[in-house]
Amino acid sequence: GAGVSQSPSNKVTEKGKDVELRCDPISGHTALYWYRQRLGQGLEFLIYFQGNSAPDKSGLPSDRFSAERTGESVSTLTIQRTQQEDSAVYLCASSLERGADTQYFGPGTRLTVL
Amino acid sequence: QKEVEQDPGPLSVPEGAIVSLNCTYSNSAFQYFMWYRQYSRKGPELLMYTYSSGNKEDGRFTAQVDKSSKYISLFIRDSQPSDSATYLCAMSWTGANNLFFGTGTRLTVIP
């Protein structure tokens, strides 16, 4: 079946602009996660959704970052007033249930802020 | 101190070699241990999943967990050029909301 998909695959933007990153999880997966992967660093947790609710937003680095999920499916990560330090690969993952269960990752969106 | 430490490498080995990849961690609450493989410009894919201490083997891959030492390993036997990728260790506990990742080790297998 289809895996996790993300769009766009690449995004180049100017400092100060807003960007939206999209994630389509595996159908039927109730849990959805966003991670950030900076060059040479491990994956950094951003936010977790259970259904359409986000019980854990502890990883969001600033109030410029927000995310939503609708229909227990698609999720959008929005970064407002982008900064150069936001440049990274943003990875989305989904799992059948919460937490330590197997997480399946999408290919990521490579964001470059000029 | 990071919760999960992993030598970033890079590591280069000849084809057919045995590869050993390792991570250490500080949080004794971790119960689940995973290894992900990430090819260039792709998302991580799950390679091995182990619960608690012990060994798990899958083909050429063996995962070991030593909770007493807070140390996990991934062994790759008869390494192939197609094994060239970044290997990420990850871990978590029951009820956690996310996985905790190492920085990844970049492996190159030379034909």
Backbone of each chain as ProteinMPNN parsed JSONL, in Angstrom:
{"seq_chain_A": "GAGVSQSPSNKVTEKGKDVELRCDPISGHTALYWYRQRLGQGLEFLIYFQGNSAPDKSGLPSDRFSAERTGESVSTLTIQRTQQEDSAVYLCASSLERGADTQYFGPGTRLTVL", "coords_chain_A": {"N_chain_A": [[0.835, -1.209, 0.0], [0.221, 2.391, -0.104], [2.751, 4.504, 1.135], [3.91, 6.902, 3.593], [3.502, 10.141, 2.464], [4.963, 13.26, 1.444], [4.844, 16.746, 0.81], [5.964, 19.965, -0.387], [8.751, 18.288, -2.03], [11.074, 19.671, -2.03], [11.783, 22.946, -0.862], [12.45, 26.248, -1.369], [12.892, 29.288, 0.14], [12.555, 32.772, 0.973], [14.05, 34.558, 3.668], [11.865, 35.434, 6.259], [9.505, 34.882, 4.979], [6.423, 32.928, 4.977], [5.928, 29.39, 5.256], [4.364, 26.339, 4.201], [4.164, 22.965, 4.959], [3.333, 19.735, 3.885], [1.835, 16.659, 4.936], [0.892, 13.385, 4.198], [-0.327, 10.766, 5.844], [-0.022, 7.158, 6.356], [-2.919, 5.404, 5.456], [-5.364, 4.951, 7.947], [-3.631, 5.087, 10.071], [-3.426, 6.322, 13.273], [-1.744, 7.914, 14.714], [0.51, 10.613, 14.288], [3.536, 12.207, 13.474], [5.864, 14.896, 13.573], [9.172, 15.584, 12.702], [12.38, 17.19, 12.815], [15.305, 17.407, 10.892], [18.394, 18.456, 11.037], [21.362, 19.296, 9.236], [23.794, 16.862, 9.619], [22.867, 16.154, 12.091], [20.808, 14.363, 14.447], [17.379, 13.191, 14.344], [14.995, 15.484, 15.401], [12.384, 15.776, 17.577], [9.26, 17.302, 16.945], [6.336, 17.59, 17.066], [3.403, 15.786, 18.04], [0.558, 14.059, 16.921], [-2.526, 12.674, 17.898], [-5.082, 11.23, 16.384], [-6.92, 14.047, 15.492], [-5.974, 15.712, 17.374], [-3.384, 17.409, 19.185], [-1.595, 16.319, 21.548], [0.977, 16.63, 22.397], [3.122, 19.109, 22.02], [5.61, 19.756, 22.567], [8.073, 19.866, 21.318], [8.133, 21.893, 19.469], [10.007, 24.565, 18.269], [9.625, 27.346, 18.506], [7.127, 29.979, 18.724], [6.672, 30.528, 16.125], [6.256, 28.271, 14.781], [3.726, 26.015, 13.868], [1.162, 23.504, 13.752], [-1.324, 21.479, 12.217], [-3.911, 19.007, 12.02], [-6.229, 17.367, 10.026], [-9.316, 15.595, 9.603], [-8.326, 13.261, 10.618], [-6.196, 12.633, 9.079], [-4.502, 14.155, 6.762], [-1.782, 16.328, 7.523], [-0.513, 19.572, 8.274], [2.372, 21.444, 8.532], [3.281, 24.56, 9.596], [5.456, 27.233, 9.135], [6.109, 30.344, 10.239], [7.358, 33.533, 9.21], [10.03, 32.785, 8.351], [13.348, 31.818, 9.291], [16.93, 31.661, 8.77], [18.006, 29.626, 10.296], [15.997, 27.804, 10.299], [16.329, 26.175, 8.192], [16.379, 22.916, 7.074], [15.684, 19.355, 6.937], [12.398, 18.361, 6.98], [10.641, 15.91, 8.481], [7.97, 13.641, 8.338], [6.111, 11.247, 10.129], [4.136, 8.292, 10.601], [2.125, 6.173, 12.685], [0.436, 3.164, 13.656], [-0.612, 3.166, 16.198], [-0.046, 5.081, 19.17], [3.189, 6.402, 20.005], [5.757, 4.295, 21.007], [5.384, 2.401, 19.141], [5.924, 1.031, 15.853], [7.161, 3.44, 13.676], [6.555, 4.92, 10.597], [8.227, 6.555, 8.081], [7.996, 9.45, 5.988], [9.435, 10.796, 2.901], [10.407, 13.281, 3.435], [10.643, 16.919, 3.546], [12.781, 19.138, 2.127], [13.857, 22.042, 3.356], [15.019, 25.19, 2.513], [16.158, 28.194, 3.624], [16.811, 31.299, 2.471]], "CA_chain_A": [[0.0, 0.0, 0.0], [0.947, 3.649, -0.151], [3.442, 4.903, 2.351], [3.755, 8.293, 3.979], [3.973, 11.067, 1.434], [5.15, 14.633, 1.882], [5.027, 17.709, -0.275], [6.806, 19.626, -1.536], [9.978, 17.567, -1.674], [12.044, 20.736, -1.796], [11.211, 24.273, -0.779], [13.405, 27.322, -1.14], [12.135, 30.487, 0.461], [13.344, 33.884, 1.481], [13.892, 34.864, 5.078], [10.704, 36.25, 6.58], [8.294, 34.354, 4.35], [5.779, 31.792, 5.624], [5.893, 28.175, 4.441], [3.492, 25.252, 4.646], [4.639, 21.654, 4.565], [2.19, 18.829, 3.973], [2.104, 15.242, 5.171], [-0.208, 12.43, 4.059], [0.119, 9.544, 6.525], [-0.587, 5.892, 5.897], [-4.334, 5.34, 5.786], [-5.683, 4.175, 9.143], [-2.701, 5.382, 11.162], [-4.022, 7.364, 14.107], [-0.698, 8.773, 15.262], [1.31, 11.301, 13.279], [4.642, 12.904, 14.108], [6.767, 15.72, 12.777], [10.541, 15.688, 13.186], [13.271, 18.04, 12.029], [16.649, 16.831, 10.785], [19.382, 19.417, 10.569], [22.53, 18.669, 8.63], [24.73, 16.253, 10.564], [22.256, 15.94, 13.397], [19.742, 13.382, 14.516], [16.018, 13.684, 14.219], [14.542, 16.258, 16.54], [10.933, 15.708, 17.661], [8.57, 18.594, 16.957], [4.956, 17.535, 17.531], [2.732, 14.499, 17.896], [-0.897, 14.087, 16.814], [-3.332, 11.475, 18.065], [-6.256, 11.743, 15.702], [-6.747, 15.455, 15.098], [-5.49, 16.486, 18.524], [-1.927, 17.431, 19.392], [-1.35, 16.321, 22.988], [2.376, 16.926, 22.716], [3.725, 20.092, 21.116], [6.77, 20.2, 23.339], [9.263, 20.022, 20.503], [8.089, 23.062, 18.58], [11.093, 25.418, 18.776], [9.177, 28.711, 18.794], [5.726, 30.204, 18.352], [6.553, 30.661, 14.669], [5.931, 26.939, 14.283], [2.429, 25.479, 14.248], [0.755, 22.371, 12.926], [-2.689, 21.013, 12.404], [-4.258, 17.774, 11.332], [-7.667, 17.337, 9.772], [-9.874, 14.339, 9.112], [-7.449, 12.184, 11.072], [-5.379, 12.262, 7.932], [-3.477, 15.108, 6.335], [-1.269, 17.307, 8.478], [0.251, 20.68, 7.721], [3.29, 22.152, 9.431], [3.457, 25.936, 9.108], [6.522, 28.024, 9.753], [5.917, 31.753, 9.901], [8.54, 34.427, 9.29], [11.149, 31.844, 8.365], [14.715, 32.257, 9.577], [17.915, 30.773, 8.155], [18.202, 28.444, 11.135], [14.918, 26.847, 10.045], [16.742, 25.297, 7.091], [16.497, 21.536, 7.557], [14.719, 18.431, 6.346], [11.268, 18.144, 7.881], [10.166, 14.54, 8.263], [6.707, 13.252, 8.935], [5.984, 9.805, 10.34], [2.858, 7.875, 11.167], [2.094, 4.833, 13.26], [-0.921, 2.666, 13.871], [-0.981, 3.687, 17.495], [0.858, 6.086, 19.721], [4.432, 6.26, 20.745], [6.893, 3.441, 20.689], [5.042, 1.535, 18.028], [6.705, 1.275, 14.645], [6.863, 4.663, 12.959], [6.904, 4.888, 9.177], [8.598, 7.911, 7.706], [7.944, 9.95, 4.623], [10.741, 11.144, 2.327], [10.854, 14.567, 3.955], [10.68, 18.159, 2.768], [14.041, 19.852, 2.36], [13.579, 23.477, 3.387], [16.178, 26.081, 2.49], [15.785, 29.596, 3.829], [17.924, 32.132, 1.991]], "C_chain_A": [[0.851, 1.233, 0.0], [1.587, 3.934, 1.194], [3.103, 6.326, 2.715], [4.284, 9.168, 2.855], [4.039, 12.48, 1.992], [5.319, 15.528, 0.661], [5.207, 19.115, 0.292], [8.033, 18.839, -1.094], [11.1, 18.559, -1.36], [11.326, 22.073, -1.758], [12.33, 25.267, -0.486], [12.598, 28.596, -0.921], [13.077, 31.57, 0.96], [13.054, 34.104, 2.962], [12.695, 35.787, 5.279], [9.403, 35.771, 5.956], [7.727, 33.202, 5.183], [5.825, 30.588, 4.676], [4.943, 27.164, 5.068], [4.019, 23.941, 4.083], [3.514, 20.658, 4.831], [2.642, 17.392, 4.179], [0.821, 14.437, 4.994], [0.225, 11.109, 4.694], [-0.461, 8.297, 5.867], [-2.04, 5.821, 6.366], [-4.582, 4.447, 6.998], [-4.748, 4.402, 10.307], [-3.241, 6.561, 11.973], [-2.98, 8.358, 14.612], [0.16, 9.346, 14.134], [2.336, 12.171, 13.995], [5.368, 13.771, 13.087], [8.125, 15.758, 13.495], [11.303, 16.654, 12.278], [14.66, 17.408, 12.035], [17.572, 17.881, 10.182], [20.607, 18.675, 10.091], [23.466, 18.149, 9.714], [24.164, 15.997, 11.935], [21.164, 14.888, 13.316], [18.381, 14.015, 14.348], [15.568, 14.319, 15.524], [13.007, 16.277, 16.526], [10.328, 17.101, 17.717], [7.199, 18.497, 17.603], [4.365, 16.182, 17.222], [1.225, 14.735, 17.85], [-1.457, 12.705, 17.116], [-4.705, 11.842, 17.511], [-5.983, 13.164, 15.233], [-6.209, 16.318, 16.223], [-3.978, 16.369, 18.664], [-1.632, 17.488, 20.885], [0.078, 16.672, 23.37], [2.955, 17.837, 21.648], [5.078, 20.542, 21.661], [8.011, 20.456, 22.506], [9.259, 21.219, 19.58], [9.065, 24.117, 19.1], [10.681, 26.846, 19.101], [7.731, 28.857, 18.37], [5.569, 30.506, 16.868], [6.131, 29.346, 14.026], [4.546, 26.534, 14.772], [2.088, 24.332, 13.32], [-0.69, 22.054, 13.21], [-2.873, 19.721, 11.618], [-5.764, 17.746, 11.198], [-8.087, 15.964, 9.263], [-9.086, 13.117, 9.517], [-6.578, 11.688, 9.937], [-4.293, 13.305, 7.715], [-3.076, 16.05, 7.464], [-0.458, 18.363, 7.742], [1.103, 21.29, 8.82], [3.549, 23.521, 8.82], [4.573, 26.603, 9.881], [6.337, 29.456, 9.284], [7.232, 32.506, 10.025], [9.824, 33.606, 9.368], [12.48, 32.535, 8.592], [15.689, 31.256, 8.956], [18.126, 29.513, 8.985], [17.057, 27.433, 11.017], [15.263, 25.895, 8.905], [17.047, 23.901, 7.63], [15.62, 20.65, 6.683], [13.639, 18.178, 7.39], [10.624, 16.814, 7.514], [8.859, 14.315, 9.0], [6.696, 11.733, 9.073], [4.587, 9.505, 10.848], [2.99, 6.478, 11.752], [0.658, 4.472, 13.573], [-1.485, 3.194, 15.193], [0.144, 4.556, 18.002], [2.219, 5.52, 20.101], [5.433, 5.271, 20.196], [6.6, 2.46, 19.581], [5.822, 1.946, 16.782], [6.23, 2.522, 13.921], [7.381, 4.548, 11.536], [7.091, 6.32, 8.703], [8.327, 8.199, 6.24], [9.329, 10.341, 4.151], [11.264, 12.492, 2.801], [10.674, 15.712, 2.984], [11.968, 18.877, 3.137], [13.769, 21.338, 2.238], [14.89, 24.255, 3.426], [15.677, 27.511, 2.601], [16.989, 30.462, 3.472], [18.012, 33.447, 2.762]], "O_chain_A": [[2.076, 1.146, 0.093], [1.025, 3.637, 2.248], [2.132, 6.895, 2.215], [5.389, 8.952, 2.356], [3.279, 12.85, 2.887], [5.859, 15.122, -0.368], [4.657, 19.424, 1.349], [8.312, 18.742, 0.101], [11.961, 18.295, -0.521], [10.386, 22.311, -2.516], [13.055, 25.145, 0.502], [11.721, 28.93, -1.718], [14.228, 31.314, 1.315], [11.943, 33.861, 3.435], [12.529, 36.782, 4.573], [8.322, 36.202, 6.356], [8.433, 32.584, 5.979], [5.769, 30.743, 3.456], [4.743, 27.134, 6.282], [4.286, 23.823, 2.887], [2.834, 20.722, 5.855], [3.681, 16.966, 3.673], [-0.214, 14.771, 5.572], [1.064, 10.406, 4.133], [-1.277, 8.377, 4.948], [-2.353, 6.135, 7.514], [-4.075, 3.328, 7.069], [-5.03, 3.959, 11.42], [-3.48, 7.645, 11.44], [-3.303, 9.51, 14.903], [0.488, 8.66, 13.166], [2.027, 12.798, 15.008], [5.471, 13.43, 11.908], [8.207, 15.938, 14.71], [10.919, 16.896, 11.134], [15.128, 16.931, 13.069], [17.534, 18.155, 8.982], [20.856, 17.543, 10.506], [23.879, 18.889, 10.607], [24.905, 15.655, 12.857], [20.667, 14.571, 12.235], [18.258, 15.234, 14.226], [15.743, 13.756, 16.604], [12.404, 16.746, 15.561], [10.812, 17.972, 18.439], [6.907, 19.212, 18.562], [4.765, 15.513, 16.27], [0.683, 15.51, 18.639], [-0.932, 11.694, 16.65], [-5.412, 12.664, 18.092], [-4.938, 13.444, 14.648], [-6.01, 17.521, 16.049], [-3.38, 15.355, 18.304], [-1.44, 18.57, 21.438], [0.36, 16.976, 24.53], [3.243, 17.41, 20.53], [5.613, 21.575, 21.261], [8.908, 21.183, 22.935], [10.28, 21.531, 18.967], [8.963, 24.526, 20.257], [11.341, 27.498, 19.91], [7.171, 27.967, 17.73], [4.452, 30.72, 16.398], [5.704, 29.314, 12.872], [4.228, 26.691, 15.951], [2.656, 24.204, 12.235], [-1.209, 22.323, 14.293], [-2.117, 19.395, 10.703], [-6.488, 18.063, 12.142], [-7.326, 15.268, 8.591], [-9.152, 12.072, 8.868], [-6.261, 10.502, 9.838], [-3.282, 13.318, 8.418], [-3.909, 16.504, 8.248], [0.19, 18.089, 6.732], [0.61, 21.611, 9.901], [3.981, 23.63, 7.672], [4.629, 26.547, 11.11], [6.398, 29.747, 8.09], [8.095, 32.163, 10.832], [10.597, 33.718, 10.319], [12.709, 33.663, 8.155], [15.307, 30.126, 8.651], [18.396, 28.446, 8.433], [17.136, 26.335, 11.569], [14.557, 24.912, 8.684], [17.871, 23.735, 8.529], [14.906, 21.132, 5.804], [13.93, 17.827, 8.534], [10.135, 16.619, 6.402], [8.68, 14.749, 10.138], [7.221, 11.024, 8.215], [3.935, 10.358, 11.451], [3.862, 5.703, 11.357], [-0.209, 5.331, 13.733], [-2.642, 3.602, 15.293], [1.162, 4.737, 17.333], [2.37, 4.352, 20.459], [5.898, 5.396, 19.063], [7.501, 1.753, 19.129], [6.313, 3.071, 16.681], [5.051, 2.652, 13.592], [8.514, 4.125, 11.309], [6.229, 7.178, 8.898], [8.417, 7.323, 5.38], [10.297, 10.234, 4.905], [12.435, 12.812, 2.595], [10.567, 15.519, 1.773], [12.215, 19.183, 4.303], [13.485, 21.838, 1.15], [15.754, 24.005, 4.266], [14.882, 27.976, 1.786], [18.046, 30.366, 4.094], [18.89, 34.266, 2.489]]}, "seq_chain_B": "QKEVEQDPGPLSVPEGAIVSLNCTYSNSAFQYFMWYRQYSRKGPELLMYTYSSGNKEDGRFTAQVDKSSKYISLFIRDSQPSDSATYLCAMSWTGANNLFFGTGTRLTVIP", "coords_chain_B": {"N_chain_B": [[24.338, 16.78, 28.205], [23.49, 14.589, 25.614], [20.588, 12.528, 25.247], [20.821, 10.255, 23.71], [23.637, 8.907, 22.296], [25.688, 8.728, 19.467], [28.251, 7.639, 17.366], [29.174, 9.652, 14.744], [30.679, 8.858, 12.578], [32.396, 9.434, 9.452], [32.139, 5.984, 8.308], [34.032, 3.687, 6.576], [34.162, 0.68, 4.817], [35.447, -2.372, 3.355], [33.767, -4.311, 0.867], [32.012, -7.142, 2.047], [32.957, -7.089, 4.609], [32.528, -7.192, 8.222], [30.371, -5.104, 9.908], [30.137, -2.924, 12.64], [27.953, -1.05, 14.482], [27.142, 1.416, 16.867], [25.365, 2.626, 19.788], [25.009, 4.653, 22.672], [23.148, 5.353, 25.655], [21.41, 7.424, 28.044], [19.065, 7.408, 29.499], [17.379, 5.362, 31.582], [14.807, 4.534, 31.295], [14.207, 3.808, 28.751], [12.849, 1.323, 26.659], [12.317, 0.211, 24.224], [14.081, -0.416, 21.277], [15.469, 0.627, 18.31], [16.71, 0.367, 14.966], [17.215, 2.418, 12.266], [17.526, 2.801, 8.746], [18.81, 5.11, 6.498], [18.794, 6.234, 3.341], [20.473, 8.461, 1.074], [18.84, 11.514, 0.797], [16.374, 10.418, 1.342], [13.615, 9.227, 3.414], [13.954, 7.883, 6.773], [14.026, 4.309, 7.158], [12.648, 1.562, 8.866], [14.749, -0.841, 10.247], [15.503, -2.731, 12.223], [13.947, -3.895, 15.198], [13.797, -4.026, 18.614], [12.826, -5.271, 21.745], [13.593, -4.497, 25.009], [16.383, -6.116, 26.666], [18.819, -8.172, 24.917], [19.336, -10.214, 21.96], [18.649, -9.905, 18.466], [18.104, -11.314, 15.353], [18.168, -10.849, 11.846], [18.444, -12.002, 8.881], [21.312, -10.749, 7.421], [21.675, -8.981, 9.429], [22.13, -8.153, 12.84], [20.845, -7.203, 15.892], [21.758, -5.945, 19.038], [21.065, -5.509, 22.466], [22.06, -4.119, 25.455], [20.96, -3.468, 28.345], [21.935, -3.078, 30.881], [24.344, -1.862, 30.539], [23.546, 0.24, 29.081], [23.699, 0.304, 26.236], [23.638, -0.209, 22.8], [23.837, -2.179, 19.825], [24.379, -2.667, 16.318], [25.008, -5.141, 14.047], [26.34, -5.838, 10.895], [26.658, -8.361, 8.677], [28.77, -9.659, 6.071], [28.904, -7.309, 4.42], [27.445, -5.2, 1.938], [27.678, -3.131, -1.024], [25.196, -1.927, -1.344], [24.417, -1.516, 1.222], [25.37, 0.882, 1.941], [24.7, 3.775, 3.567], [23.084, 6.004, 5.908], [22.917, 5.116, 9.255], [20.637, 5.106, 11.813], [20.157, 5.063, 15.259], [17.399, 4.529, 17.446], [15.176, 5.062, 20.157], [12.758, 4.38, 22.775], [9.999, 4.452, 25.139], [7.238, 2.648, 26.634], [4.231, 4.288, 26.107], [5.39, 6.667, 25.503], [5.568, 9.647, 23.515], [7.132, 10.024, 21.334], [10.02, 9.093, 19.362], [13.47, 8.806, 20.317], [16.362, 9.856, 18.904], [19.667, 8.908, 17.77], [22.497, 10.643, 16.312], [23.137, 9.455, 13.956], [25.109, 7.263, 11.9], [27.234, 7.435, 9.235], [27.692, 5.16, 6.712], [29.849, 3.659, 4.36], [30.206, 1.191, 1.984], [32.708, -0.246, 0.275], [33.103, -1.414, -3.008]], "CA_chain_B": [[24.551, 15.453, 27.624], [22.36, 14.099, 24.844], [20.039, 11.271, 25.77], [21.301, 9.167, 22.857], [24.908, 9.265, 21.669], [26.063, 7.832, 18.371], [29.417, 8.106, 16.634], [28.684, 10.009, 13.404], [31.514, 8.341, 11.51], [31.922, 8.355, 8.58], [32.765, 4.679, 8.404], [34.218, 3.062, 5.262], [34.619, -0.698, 4.937], [35.412, -3.088, 2.083], [32.669, -5.256, 0.679], [32.203, -8.418, 2.717], [33.386, -6.882, 5.997], [31.521, -7.115, 9.282], [30.25, -3.725, 10.384], [29.569, -2.765, 13.984], [27.456, 0.3, 14.752], [26.811, 1.437, 18.29], [24.81, 3.8, 20.448], [24.853, 4.619, 24.122], [22.065, 6.215, 26.079], [21.478, 7.76, 29.469], [17.759, 7.276, 30.138], [17.109, 3.95, 31.871], [13.402, 4.243, 30.998], [14.062, 3.293, 27.388], [12.509, -0.097, 26.601], [12.259, -0.202, 22.831], [15.295, 0.018, 20.605], [15.295, 0.46, 16.882], [17.7, 0.862, 14.013], [16.673, 2.875, 10.997], [18.478, 3.038, 7.672], [18.392, 6.268, 5.713], [19.554, 6.513, 2.135], [20.589, 9.881, 0.794], [17.64, 12.23, 0.356], [15.182, 9.604, 1.594], [13.25, 9.145, 4.808], [14.445, 6.689, 7.47], [13.2, 3.108, 7.1], [12.932, 0.705, 10.007], [15.563, -2.012, 9.92], [15.433, -3.693, 13.317], [13.149, -3.45, 16.351], [14.075, -4.929, 19.733], [12.258, -4.859, 23.033], [14.399, -4.81, 26.181], [17.727, -6.621, 26.405], [18.928, -9.4, 24.152], [19.749, -10.166, 20.565], [17.668, -10.219, 17.44], [18.795, -11.502, 14.08], [17.324, -10.838, 10.657], [19.34, -12.102, 7.726], [22.69, -10.339, 7.685], [21.648, -7.965, 10.475], [21.912, -8.564, 14.222], [20.751, -6.102, 16.853], [22.01, -6.338, 20.421], [20.746, -4.498, 23.47], [22.558, -4.386, 26.802], [20.367, -2.406, 29.154], [22.75, -2.821, 32.076], [25.404, -0.938, 30.123], [22.918, 1.291, 28.276], [24.517, 0.199, 25.027], [23.025, -1.048, 21.769], [24.7, -2.387, 18.665], [23.874, -3.278, 15.093], [26.06, -5.783, 13.275], [26.011, -6.186, 9.517], [27.602, -9.341, 8.155], [28.917, -9.714, 4.618], [28.376, -6.021, 3.989], [27.285, -4.995, 0.499], [27.617, -1.703, -1.404], [23.833, -1.438, -1.144], [24.262, -1.165, 2.64], [25.875, 2.244, 2.131], [23.584, 4.61, 4.017], [23.232, 6.468, 7.287], [22.186, 4.261, 10.201], [20.187, 5.87, 12.981], [19.537, 4.321, 16.349], [16.269, 5.241, 18.039], [14.667, 4.344, 21.324], [11.624, 4.997, 23.432], [9.394, 3.636, 26.193], [5.791, 2.509, 26.513], [3.511, 5.5, 26.459], [6.077, 7.876, 25.027], [4.941, 10.26, 22.346], [8.046, 10.14, 20.215], [11.28, 8.349, 19.416], [14.67, 9.585, 20.589], [17.305, 9.398, 17.892], [21.056, 9.291, 17.694], [22.795, 11.536, 15.197], [23.335, 8.681, 12.733], [26.461, 6.928, 11.435], [27.26, 7.299, 7.776], [28.463, 3.976, 6.319], [30.121, 3.422, 2.945], [30.786, -0.112, 1.703], [33.446, -0.075, -0.973], [33.148, -2.679, -3.777]], "C_chain_B": [[23.299, 15.023, 26.857], [21.88, 12.792, 25.418], [20.553, 10.072, 24.993], [22.564, 9.65, 22.144], [25.256, 8.221, 20.613], [27.238, 8.447, 17.634], [28.988, 8.412, 15.205], [29.494, 9.449, 12.254], [32.182, 9.49, 10.761], [32.753, 7.078, 8.729], [32.838, 4.082, 6.996], [34.784, 1.672, 5.459], [34.626, -1.337, 3.56], [34.218, -4.027, 2.047], [32.998, -6.585, 1.347], [32.604, -8.285, 4.173], [32.199, -6.972, 6.954], [31.544, -5.695, 9.831], [29.601, -3.74, 11.761], [29.205, -1.304, 14.197], [26.907, 0.321, 16.173], [26.152, 2.738, 18.731], [24.836, 3.577, 21.949], [23.735, 5.581, 24.495], [22.111, 6.417, 27.576], [20.172, 7.496, 30.213], [17.405, 5.803, 30.347], [15.654, 3.566, 31.593], [13.209, 3.657, 29.598], [13.86, 1.778, 27.404], [12.565, -0.65, 25.185], [13.446, 0.398, 22.098], [15.182, -0.34, 19.128], [16.521, 0.935, 16.119], [16.971, 1.209, 12.726], [17.822, 3.052, 10.012], [17.937, 4.179, 6.828], [19.326, 6.456, 4.534], [19.517, 8.014, 1.859], [19.292, 10.443, 0.21], [16.372, 11.378, 0.433], [14.835, 9.673, 3.076], [13.816, 7.892, 5.451], [13.468, 5.515, 7.302], [13.633, 2.174, 8.227], [13.652, -0.559, 9.551], [15.392, -3.104, 10.977], [14.684, -3.068, 14.489], [13.357, -4.479, 17.46], [13.438, -4.376, 20.989], [13.157, -5.392, 24.141], [15.742, -5.405, 25.772], [17.686, -7.883, 25.561], [19.358, -9.149, 22.736], [18.574, -10.456, 19.653], [18.382, -10.277, 16.106], [17.778, -11.498, 12.948], [18.25, -10.829, 9.446], [20.756, -11.735, 8.109], [22.79, -9.36, 8.859], [21.369, -8.59, 11.841], [21.897, -7.334, 15.1], [20.958, -6.654, 18.246], [21.668, -5.174, 21.345], [21.293, -4.968, 24.809], [22.067, -3.252, 27.691], [21.212, -2.089, 30.382], [23.862, -1.833, 31.772], [24.856, 0.245, 29.35], [23.644, 1.418, 26.934], [23.788, -0.69, 24.046], [23.939, -1.09, 20.558], [23.9, -2.949, 17.504], [25.074, -3.848, 14.357], [25.528, -6.11, 11.881], [27.081, -7.143, 9.026], [27.638, -9.272, 6.634], [28.362, -8.418, 3.983], [28.443, -5.864, 2.467], [27.293, -3.5, 0.179], [26.235, -1.102, -1.188], [23.529, -1.113, 0.315], [24.751, 0.25, 2.923], [24.702, 3.189, 2.391], [23.965, 5.197, 5.367], [22.354, 5.614, 8.18], [21.904, 5.047, 11.479], [19.674, 4.916, 14.044], [18.417, 5.189, 16.923], [15.749, 4.409, 19.198], [13.529, 5.112, 21.969], [11.119, 4.093, 24.545], [7.886, 3.609, 25.986], [5.107, 3.786, 26.963], [4.196, 6.778, 26.026], [5.394, 8.384, 23.765], [5.865, 10.325, 21.135], [9.238, 9.215, 20.404], [12.422, 9.316, 19.681], [15.782, 9.004, 19.721], [18.738, 9.775, 18.211], [21.269, 10.143, 16.455], [22.96, 10.794, 13.877], [24.798, 8.449, 12.432], [26.399, 6.703, 9.944], [28.219, 6.171, 7.395], [28.628, 3.925, 4.805], [30.781, 2.058, 2.817], [31.405, -0.052, 0.315], [33.53, -1.392, -1.728], [34.567, -3.176, -3.959]], "O_chain_B": [[22.188, 15.083, 27.384], [22.654, 12.035, 26.004], [20.705, 8.987, 25.555], [22.551, 10.68, 21.471], [25.138, 7.016, 20.83], [27.225, 9.635, 17.312], [28.487, 7.525, 14.514], [29.083, 9.535, 11.097], [32.521, 10.48, 11.408], [33.889, 7.093, 9.203], [31.823, 3.984, 6.306], [35.767, 1.492, 6.178], [33.889, -0.898, 2.677], [33.731, -4.476, 3.085], [34.113, -7.092, 1.232], [32.594, -9.275, 4.904], [31.04, -6.847, 6.557], [32.599, -5.16, 10.173], [28.643, -4.472, 12.008], [30.061, -0.425, 14.101], [26.284, -0.64, 16.623], [26.352, 3.796, 18.135], [24.7, 2.451, 22.428], [23.417, 6.505, 23.746], [22.775, 5.668, 28.293], [20.176, 7.372, 31.438], [17.159, 5.082, 29.381], [15.31, 2.386, 31.651], [12.165, 3.077, 29.302], [14.595, 1.047, 28.068], [12.828, -1.834, 24.979], [13.774, 1.572, 22.274], [14.843, -1.466, 18.764], [17.266, 1.798, 16.582], [16.217, 0.406, 12.176], [18.938, 3.405, 10.392], [16.755, 4.209, 6.486], [20.499, 6.793, 4.7], [18.646, 8.732, 2.349], [18.735, 9.903, -0.746], [15.421, 11.592, -0.318], [15.642, 10.115, 3.894], [14.129, 6.93, 4.75], [12.251, 5.7, 7.304], [14.823, 2.018, 8.503], [13.233, -1.243, 8.617], [15.163, -4.267, 10.644], [14.78, -1.865, 14.735], [13.118, -5.669, 17.259], [13.498, -3.177, 21.263], [13.445, -6.587, 24.202], [16.185, -5.211, 24.64], [16.67, -8.574, 25.492], [19.7, -8.03, 22.354], [17.633, -11.158, 20.023], [19.172, -9.393, 15.773], [16.688, -12.057, 13.062], [18.767, -9.786, 9.045], [21.338, -12.335, 9.012], [23.892, -8.958, 9.233], [20.491, -9.441, 11.982], [22.819, -6.519, 15.063], [20.409, -7.697, 18.6], [21.946, -4.014, 21.041], [21.018, -6.086, 25.243], [22.699, -2.199, 27.771], [21.205, -0.959, 30.869], [24.275, -1.061, 32.638], [25.604, 1.156, 28.997], [24.129, 2.486, 26.561], [23.363, -1.792, 24.395], [24.709, -0.163, 20.302], [22.882, -3.615, 17.688], [26.038, -3.136, 14.076], [24.407, -6.596, 11.724], [28.26, -6.795, 8.963], [26.663, -8.878, 5.994], [27.473, -8.453, 3.132], [29.373, -6.336, 1.813], [26.947, -2.687, 1.037], [26.108, 0.085, -0.887], [22.502, -0.504, 0.615], [24.564, 0.76, 4.027], [23.831, 3.372, 1.541], [25.039, 4.916, 5.899], [21.176, 5.412, 7.888], [22.81, 5.574, 12.126], [18.844, 4.053, 13.757], [18.483, 6.417, 16.888], [15.878, 3.185, 19.202], [13.352, 6.311, 21.75], [11.745, 3.081, 24.858], [7.328, 4.434, 25.261], [5.367, 4.3, 28.051], [3.634, 7.864, 26.171], [4.73, 7.632, 23.05], [5.423, 10.647, 20.032], [9.431, 8.633, 21.472], [12.355, 10.491, 19.32], [16.096, 7.816, 19.798], [19.007, 10.804, 18.829], [20.356, 10.345, 15.654], [22.931, 11.403, 12.808], [25.635, 9.318, 12.673], [25.617, 5.89, 9.451], [29.406, 6.22, 7.714], [27.669, 4.123, 4.06], [31.796, 1.793, 3.461], [30.717, 0.164, -0.684], [33.976, -2.393, -1.167], [34.78, -4.219, -4.578]]}, "name": "protein", "num_of_chains": 2, "seq": "GAGVSQSPSNKVTEKGKDVELRCDPISGHTALYWYRQRLGQGLEFLIYFQGNSAPDKSGLPSDRFSAERTGESVSTLTIQRTQQEDSAVYLCASSLERGADTQYFGPGTRLTVLQKEVEQDPGPLSVPEGAIVSLNCTYSNSAFQYFMWYRQYSRKGPELLMYTYSSGNKEDGRFTAQVDKSSKYISLFIRDSQPSDSATYLCAMSWTGANNLFFGTGTRLTVIP"}
